[in-house]
Amino acid sequence: MDDDTVHIVEKAGLVVLDQDELVITAEGSEAVLARIRDDGLVLEFPVEVEVRIVPACDPDEHIDNTLARLTAALESLA
């Protein structure tokens, strides 16, 4: 691989690749090159999902709490 054609991703984002471009993962990356299918390359990223069980609440109360927290957060930016 020629050093002039190797580029490091410095910021997360989306990319469009041209046909026949080579994609590899960096050492230590959590991305996994899973397989190449007829419709393209599949990259798999292991993710952690946190699920919290919370007590049920009145929908109106939930809306009021959410708006109050949002308002407080926005006011703290001023």
HUNORQUI-V326635 format. One record per pair of residues at least 12 apart in sequence whose C-alpha atoms are under 10 Angstrom apart, sorted by sequence separation. I is the first residue (numbers start at 1). GAP is how many residues later the second one is. D is the distance in Angstrom with one decimal. If there is no record, write none. Layout:
BEGIN
i=I gap=GAP d=D
i=I gap=GAP d=D
END
This chain:
BEGIN
i=31 gap=12 d=6.7
i=32 gap=12 d=5.1
i=33 gap=12 d=8.8
i=31 gap=13 d=5.9
i=32 gap=13 d=6.1
i=30 gap=14 d=8.7
i=31 gap=14 d=4.7
i=32 gap=14 d=8.0
i=30 gap=15 d=6.3
i=31 gap=15 d=7.1
i=6 gap=16 d=9.7
i=29 gap=16 d=9.4
i=30 gap=16 d=6.7
i=31 gap=16 d=9.9
i=6 gap=17 d=9.9
i=9 gap=17 d=9.8
i=30 gap=17 d=9.1
i=8 gap=18 d=8.7
i=23 gap=18 d=8.9
i=25 gap=18 d=9.5
i=24 gap=19 d=9.9
i=23 gap=20 d=9.6
i=1 gap=21 d=9.8
i=19 gap=21 d=9.4
END
